[in-house]
């Protein structure tokens, strides 16, 4: 039986999962592929730390470059995270002609074009299935099964921490900070959760998906990103009363020769499949011009799901080594002249707004006047009864309107003396409307219910 040696960089959560997965199911992989995958060397900064599974101390080292240069290591697996050291080590491996497997979403989002270019120049491969969606095979689907499609839209719940927090807030009616603390104690949120709850982790993954979909490298700085810190239990409750659930989404959408990429909390119709995705699970809805809609669902993070994708890439790379290619070096191919990025604020969407408004005669009329001056039509207004003079939440849903108009109106409204706190604003994603205009112009979705002004 053929045998392929592997060099593993990093023995943290994912690295341990890869090593343990190979030890546990290596015989299955060998039976299915005809290739025995063997860990030849492992680099880690802490050689003394106790492991959750047996590790051959003889193959442990703190010298990552030595692992890369080791002739017994035909494939290099990077699970150290970060961007500085990881970029340097991956470039070294590629320059030596060795295929690299990585789960490093931040590195690919920021330096993916450079890494794929280096892989092409050295006639080797860069594999990255685990960078988006953990154990969900979304990268392989976009590059393989759906390769014949123009992608009209990709909409995903891509961060388990955010989805867990929003699910708990909905189920228990608990404030954001309380649920975040509980998530940290349960291990579902980091000690510093900002990468997740401020949307940056989702933005990294959105960059990768959008770059694959549109054939051009897209940077995190080009993505409009909004986190979930502003969400209050009153928003969860009001959304539910209006037939929605709030989800943290990555939205990638094509408008003929333009593409929009954004990350934000959004109101999703309660009967839509993405609204039913709870806890730490992820889901990605892909709309291709030939395939129509396809859904990918599963655990989006964690040791074993991520390791599953990494090991799948290792097996793929080993098969290509054995057969002398071809390598998957297309990556984020150059298509700069074909699809241009557009400002999400230029798109027309529906919006949910929550105002803190003093309950007194004429105040709601002053707010409505500002909306009218910006040509914003209101579909729904909800205000619960309270004592006169108190500041109360007033929830408004708009009809379709440009995002920049909503931003300008909010600025004027928040300057009013009758407003007690900055206005909270989230987009509404109505999936029953065909928003994306791709190669085919025929509508593929039926009209949905109309919300009436209250």
C-alpha positions as CSV (number, residue, x, y, z in Angstrom):
1,X,0.0,0.0,0.0
2,X,1.2,3.5,-0.8
3,X,2.3,5.6,2.2
4,X,2.4,9.4,2.5
5,X,4.2,11.3,5.3
6,X,2.7,14.3,6.9
7,X,4.2,17.2,8.8
8,X,1.8,18.9,11.3
9,X,2.4,22.5,12.4
10,X,0.5,23.2,15.6
11,X,-0.9,20.8,18.2
12,X,-3.7,23.0,19.6
13,X,-7.4,22.1,19.4
14,X,-7.5,21.5,15.6
15,X,-4.0,20.0,15.5
16,X,-4.9,17.5,18.2
17,X,-8.1,16.7,16.3
18,X,-6.2,15.9,13.2
19,X,-3.6,13.7,15.0
20,X,-6.4,11.9,16.9
21,X,-8.5,11.5,13.8
22,X,-5.7,10.0,11.8
23,X,-4.9,7.6,14.6
24,X,-8.6,6.6,15.0
25,X,-9.7,6.3,11.4
26,X,-6.4,6.0,9.5
27,X,-7.3,2.4,8.5
28,X,-10.6,3.6,7.0
29,X,-8.8,6.2,4.9
30,X,-6.3,3.6,3.7
31,X,-9.1,1.2,2.7
32,X,-11.0,3.9,0.9
33,X,-8.1,5.6,-0.9
34,X,-5.3,3.0,-1.0
35,X,-3.0,5.5,0.8
36,X,-1.7,5.2,4.3
37,X,-1.3,8.7,5.9
38,X,1.5,8.7,8.5
39,X,2.4,11.6,10.8
40,X,6.1,11.9,10.5
41,X,6.7,15.1,12.5
42,X,4.8,17.5,14.7
43,X,5.8,21.1,15.6
44,X,4.4,22.8,18.7
45,X,5.5,25.6,21.0
46,X,4.7,23.6,24.1
47,X,6.3,20.1,24.1
48,X,5.6,19.4,27.8
49,X,1.8,19.9,27.8
50,X,-0.3,16.9,28.5
51,X,-2.3,15.7,25.5
52,X,-5.8,14.3,25.4
53,X,-4.5,11.3,23.4
54,X,-1.2,9.4,23.1
55,X,1.5,11.3,21.1
56,X,4.8,9.8,20.1
57,X,7.3,12.2,21.7
58,X,9.9,11.1,19.2
59,X,8.2,13.1,16.4
60,X,7.6,16.2,18.5
61,X,9.7,19.3,17.9
62,X,9.5,23.1,18.5
63,X,11.2,23.7,15.1
64,X,8.4,24.3,12.5
65,X,10.9,24.9,9.7
66,X,12.6,21.6,10.4
67,X,9.3,19.8,9.9
68,X,8.7,21.6,6.6
69,X,12.2,20.7,5.3
70,X,12.0,17.1,6.5
71,X,12.1,14.9,3.4
72,X,9.8,12.4,5.1
73,X,7.0,15.0,5.2
74,X,5.4,15.2,1.8
75,X,2.4,17.2,2.9
76,X,2.4,20.1,5.4
77,X,-0.6,20.8,7.6
78,X,-0.8,24.2,9.2
79,X,-3.1,24.6,12.3
80,X,-1.2,27.2,14.3
81,X,-3.5,30.1,13.4
82,X,-2.6,33.7,13.1
83,X,-1.2,35.3,10.0
84,X,2.4,36.3,10.5
85,X,4.2,33.0,11.3
86,X,1.6,30.9,9.4
87,X,2.1,33.0,6.2
88,X,5.9,32.7,6.4
89,X,5.8,28.9,7.0
90,X,3.2,28.2,4.3
91,X,5.2,30.2,1.8
92,X,8.3,28.2,2.7
93,X,6.5,24.9,2.2
94,X,5.1,26.0,-1.1
95,X,8.5,27.2,-2.3
96,X,9.8,23.7,-1.5
97,X,7.0,22.3,-3.8
98,X,5.1,20.7,-0.9
99,X,1.3,20.8,-0.9
100,X,-0.2,22.6,2.1
101,X,-3.4,22.0,4.0
102,X,-4.7,24.8,6.2
103,X,-7.8,25.8,8.2
104,X,-6.6,29.4,8.6
105,X,-9.5,31.6,7.4
106,X,-7.9,34.9,8.5
107,X,-4.7,34.1,6.5
108,X,-6.6,33.2,3.4
109,X,-8.9,36.2,3.6
110,X,-5.9,38.6,3.9
111,X,-3.2,36.8,1.9
112,X,-5.1,34.2,-0.2
113,X,-4.2,35.6,-3.6
114,X,-0.5,35.7,-2.7
115,X,-0.5,32.1,-1.4
116,X,-2.4,30.7,-4.5
117,X,0.0,32.6,-6.8
118,X,3.0,31.0,-5.0
119,X,1.4,27.5,-5.2
120,X,0.9,28.0,-9.0
121,X,4.5,29.1,-9.5
122,X,5.8,26.1,-7.6
123,X,3.4,23.6,-9.2
124,X,1.9,22.4,-5.9
125,X,-1.4,22.7,-4.1
126,X,-3.1,24.7,-1.3
127,X,-6.1,23.0,0.4
128,X,-8.4,24.9,2.7
129,X,-11.8,23.1,3.1
130,X,-11.7,23.6,6.9
131,X,-11.4,27.4,6.6
132,X,-15.2,27.8,6.3
133,X,-17.9,25.9,7.9
134,X,-15.8,23.4,10.0
135,X,-17.0,20.0,8.9
136,X,-19.3,21.3,6.2
137,X,-17.9,20.5,2.7
138,X,-18.7,23.9,1.2
139,X,-15.4,24.7,-0.5
140,X,-15.3,21.4,-2.3
141,X,-18.9,22.0,-3.4
142,X,-18.2,25.4,-4.8
143,X,-15.1,24.2,-6.6
144,X,-16.5,20.8,-7.7
145,X,-20.2,19.9,-7.7
146,X,-21.3,23.5,-8.4
147,X,-18.4,24.5,-10.7
148,X,-20.8,24.9,-13.7
149,X,-22.8,27.7,-12.0
150,X,-22.8,31.4,-11.9
151,X,-23.5,32.2,-8.2
152,X,-26.4,34.5,-7.7
153,X,-26.1,34.5,-3.9
154,X,-24.5,32.8,-1.0
155,X,-26.1,33.4,2.4
156,X,-24.7,31.8,5.5
157,X,-24.7,31.5,9.3
158,X,-21.0,31.1,9.6
159,X,-20.2,31.7,13.2
160,X,-21.3,29.2,15.9
161,X,-20.6,31.6,18.8
162,X,-23.0,34.3,17.4
163,X,-25.7,31.7,16.6
164,X,-25.5,30.2,20.0
165,X,-25.8,33.6,21.7
166,X,-28.8,34.6,19.6
167,X,-30.5,31.2,20.1
168,X,-30.1,31.5,23.9
169,X,-31.3,35.1,23.9
170,X,-34.4,34.0,22.0
171,X,-35.1,30.9,24.1
172,X,-34.5,32.5,27.5
173,X,-35.2,36.2,26.9
174,X,-31.8,36.8,28.5
175,X,-29.7,40.0,27.8
176,X,-26.7,39.7,25.5
177,X,-24.0,40.2,28.1
178,X,-25.5,37.5,30.4
179,X,-25.6,35.0,27.5
180,X,-22.1,35.9,26.4
181,X,-20.8,35.2,29.9
182,X,-22.6,31.8,29.9
183,X,-21.2,31.0,26.5
184,X,-17.7,31.7,27.7
185,X,-18.2,29.4,30.7
186,X,-19.5,26.7,28.5
187,X,-16.6,27.0,26.1
188,X,-18.7,28.3,23.2
189,X,-17.0,31.8,23.3
190,X,-13.4,32.9,23.7
191,X,-12.2,34.9,26.7
192,X,-11.8,37.8,24.2
193,X,-14.9,37.2,22.0
194,X,-14.6,40.3,19.8
195,X,-13.4,38.4,16.7
196,X,-16.7,36.5,16.8
197,X,-19.3,38.9,18.2
198,X,-18.1,41.9,16.2
199,X,-18.4,39.9,12.9
200,X,-14.7,39.7,11.9
201,X,-14.6,35.9,11.9
202,X,-17.7,35.8,9.7
203,X,-16.1,38.4,7.5
204,X,-13.0,36.3,7.0
205,X,-15.2,33.4,5.9
206,X,-17.3,35.6,3.7
207,X,-14.1,36.8,1.9
208,X,-13.2,33.2,1.1
209,X,-16.6,32.3,-0.2
210,X,-17.0,35.5,-2.2
211,X,-13.5,35.2,-3.7
212,X,-14.4,31.7,-4.9
213,X,-17.8,32.7,-6.2
214,X,-16.7,35.8,-8.1
215,X,-13.2,34.9,-9.2
216,X,-11.4,37.8,-7.5
217,X,-9.6,38.3,-4.2
218,X,-11.8,40.2,-1.7
219,X,-10.3,41.7,1.4
220,X,-11.9,42.0,4.9
221,X,-11.6,45.8,4.7
222,X,-13.9,45.7,1.6
223,X,-16.7,44.1,3.6
224,X,-19.3,46.1,5.5
225,X,-19.4,44.4,8.9
226,X,-21.8,44.8,11.8
227,X,-21.7,42.7,15.0
228,X,-24.4,41.5,17.5
229,X,-23.5,43.7,20.6
230,X,-26.5,46.0,19.9
231,X,-29.1,43.3,19.9
232,X,-31.4,43.5,22.9
233,X,-34.1,41.0,24.1
234,X,-36.7,43.5,23.0
235,X,-35.4,43.2,19.4
236,X,-35.6,39.4,19.6
237,X,-39.2,39.6,21.0
238,X,-40.4,42.2,18.5
239,X,-38.9,40.3,15.6
240,X,-40.7,37.2,16.8
241,X,-44.0,39.1,17.0
242,X,-43.5,40.3,13.4
243,X,-42.7,36.8,12.1
244,X,-38.9,36.9,12.1
245,X,-35.9,35.6,13.9
246,X,-32.6,37.5,14.1
247,X,-29.6,35.7,12.7
248,X,-26.0,36.8,12.1
249,X,-25.5,36.4,8.4
250,X,-22.9,36.7,5.7
251,X,-24.6,37.9,2.5
252,X,-22.9,37.5,-0.8
253,X,-25.0,38.6,-3.7
254,X,-24.5,39.3,-7.4
255,X,-26.2,42.1,-9.4
256,X,-25.2,41.4,-13.1
257,X,-21.5,42.6,-13.2
258,X,-21.5,43.8,-9.6
259,X,-21.2,41.9,-6.3
260,X,-22.2,42.9,-2.8
261,X,-20.6,41.3,0.3
262,X,-21.7,42.2,3.8
263,X,-21.8,40.7,7.3
264,X,-24.6,41.7,9.7
265,X,-27.4,40.6,12.0
266,X,-30.6,40.3,10.0
267,X,-34.3,39.6,10.4
268,X,-35.0,36.2,8.7
269,X,-38.6,35.0,8.1
270,X,-39.4,32.5,10.8
271,X,-40.5,29.9,8.2
272,X,-37.3,30.1,6.3
273,X,-34.8,27.2,6.7
274,X,-32.0,29.5,8.0
275,X,-34.3,30.7,10.8
276,X,-34.4,27.1,12.1
277,X,-30.6,26.8,12.5
278,X,-29.9,27.0,16.2
279,X,-27.1,26.7,18.7
280,X,-23.5,26.3,17.5
281,X,-24.6,25.0,14.1
282,X,-23.8,26.7,10.8
283,X,-25.8,26.7,7.5
284,X,-24.9,28.0,4.0
285,X,-27.6,28.6,1.3
286,X,-26.1,28.7,-2.2
287,X,-28.1,29.9,-5.2
288,X,-26.6,28.9,-8.6
289,X,-28.1,29.8,-11.9
290,X,-28.2,26.1,-12.9
291,X,-28.5,24.3,-9.6
292,X,-31.1,26.6,-8.0
293,X,-30.8,26.6,-4.2
294,X,-28.7,24.1,-2.3
295,X,-28.2,24.0,1.5
296,X,-25.2,22.9,3.5
297,X,-25.7,22.4,7.2
298,X,-23.6,21.1,10.1
299,X,-21.2,21.9,12.9
300,X,-19.2,24.9,11.8
301,X,-16.4,24.7,14.4
302,X,-15.0,22.4,17.0
303,X,-12.1,20.0,17.1
304,X,-13.5,16.9,15.4
305,X,-15.7,18.6,12.6
306,X,-12.8,20.8,11.6
307,X,-10.3,17.9,11.8
308,X,-12.7,16.0,9.5
309,X,-12.3,18.6,6.8
310,X,-8.5,18.9,7.3
311,X,-8.0,15.1,7.0
312,X,-10.2,15.1,3.9
313,X,-7.9,17.7,2.3
314,X,-4.8,15.6,3.4
315,X,-6.3,12.6,1.6
316,X,-7.0,14.7,-1.5
317,X,-3.5,16.1,-1.5
318,X,-2.0,12.6,-1.0
319,X,-4.0,11.2,-4.0
320,X,-2.8,14.1,-6.2
321,X,0.8,13.5,-5.1
322,X,0.5,9.8,-6.0
323,X,-0.9,10.7,-9.4
324,X,1.4,13.7,-10.0
325,X,-1.4,16.2,-9.9
326,X,-3.3,18.1,-11.2
327,X,-3.1,20.6,-8.4
328,X,-6.0,22.9,-7.3
329,X,-4.1,26.1,-7.8
330,X,-6.9,28.2,-9.3
331,X,-7.9,29.5,-5.9
332,X,-9.0,33.1,-6.1
333,X,-8.6,33.4,-9.9
334,X,-8.2,36.8,-11.5
335,X,-11.6,38.1,-12.6
336,X,-11.1,41.8,-11.7
337,X,-12.7,43.1,-14.9
338,X,-15.7,40.7,-14.7
339,X,-17.2,41.5,-11.3
340,X,-16.9,44.7,-9.4
341,X,-17.7,45.2,-5.7
342,X,-20.6,47.6,-4.9
343,X,-21.3,49.5,-1.7
344,X,-24.0,47.6,0.2
345,X,-25.5,51.0,1.2
346,X,-26.3,51.5,-2.5
347,X,-28.6,48.4,-2.5
348,X,-32.3,48.6,-1.7
349,X,-33.3,46.6,1.3
350,X,-36.0,46.6,4.0
351,X,-34.9,47.6,7.5
352,X,-35.9,47.1,11.1
353,X,-35.3,50.1,13.3
354,X,-35.8,50.5,17.1
355,X,-36.0,54.0,18.4
356,X,-35.9,55.1,22.1
357,X,-38.6,57.8,21.8
358,X,-40.1,60.0,24.5
359,X,-43.8,59.2,24.5
360,X,-45.3,62.6,24.0
361,X,-47.7,64.2,21.4
362,X,-46.0,65.1,18.1
363,X,-42.7,63.1,18.7
364,X,-43.6,60.2,16.4
365,X,-44.8,62.7,13.8
366,X,-41.4,64.5,13.9
367,X,-39.7,61.1,13.3
368,X,-42.1,60.2,10.4
369,X,-41.4,63.6,8.8
370,X,-37.7,62.9,8.7
371,X,-38.3,59.5,7.1
372,X,-40.6,61.2,4.5
373,X,-37.9,63.8,3.7
374,X,-35.5,60.9,2.8
375,X,-38.2,59.1,0.8
376,X,-38.4,56.2,3.2
377,X,-41.8,54.4,3.3
378,X,-42.8,52.7,6.6
379,X,-44.5,49.3,6.4
380,X,-45.0,48.7,10.1
381,X,-44.9,50.8,13.3
382,X,-45.1,49.1,16.7
383,X,-45.3,51.1,20.0
384,X,-46.4,49.5,23.3
385,X,-48.4,51.6,25.8
386,X,-46.5,53.2,28.6
387,X,-46.6,56.2,30.9
388,X,-46.6,59.6,29.2
389,X,-43.2,61.3,29.0
390,X,-41.2,58.0,29.3
391,X,-38.7,56.9,26.6
392,X,-40.1,53.8,25.1
393,X,-39.0,51.5,22.3
394,X,-40.7,52.2,19.0
395,X,-40.1,49.6,16.3
396,X,-40.4,50.4,12.6
397,X,-40.1,48.2,9.5
398,X,-39.4,50.0,6.2
399,X,-40.3,49.1,2.7
400,X,-37.3,48.7,0.3
401,X,-35.1,51.7,0.5
402,X,-31.4,52.5,-0.2
403,X,-29.2,51.9,2.9
404,X,-27.6,55.3,2.6
405,X,-31.0,56.9,2.9
406,X,-31.6,55.0,6.2
407,X,-28.2,56.0,7.5
408,X,-28.8,59.7,6.7
409,X,-32.3,59.6,8.3
410,X,-31.0,57.9,11.5
411,X,-28.3,60.6,11.9
412,X,-31.0,63.3,11.9
413,X,-33.4,61.3,14.1
414,X,-30.7,60.6,16.7
415,X,-30.1,64.4,17.0
416,X,-33.6,65.0,18.2
417,X,-34.1,65.9,21.8
418,X,-36.9,63.3,22.1
419,X,-34.6,60.4,21.3
420,X,-33.0,58.8,24.4
421,X,-30.4,56.5,22.8
422,X,-28.9,55.8,19.3
423,X,-31.3,54.1,16.9
424,X,-30.7,50.4,16.4
425,X,-30.9,49.2,12.8
426,X,-30.8,45.8,11.2
427,X,-31.5,44.6,7.7
428,X,-34.4,42.4,6.8
429,X,-33.6,39.5,4.5
430,X,-36.8,38.5,2.6
431,X,-35.7,35.3,0.8
432,X,-39.0,35.1,-1.1
433,X,-37.9,37.9,-3.4
434,X,-35.4,37.5,-6.2
435,X,-33.0,40.3,-5.3
436,X,-30.0,39.0,-7.2
437,X,-29.9,39.7,-10.9
438,X,-27.5,37.2,-12.4
439,X,-27.0,35.8,-15.9
440,X,-30.6,34.6,-16.1
441,X,-33.1,37.3,-15.5
442,X,-36.2,35.1,-14.9
443,X,-37.6,35.3,-11.4
444,X,-37.2,32.1,-9.4
445,X,-39.1,32.8,-6.3
446,X,-42.7,33.5,-5.5
447,X,-44.0,36.7,-3.9
448,X,-44.5,36.6,-0.1
449,X,-46.9,38.1,2.3
450,X,-47.1,41.9,2.7
451,X,-46.7,43.5,6.1
452,X,-49.3,46.1,6.8
453,X,-48.8,49.3,8.7
454,X,-50.2,49.2,12.2
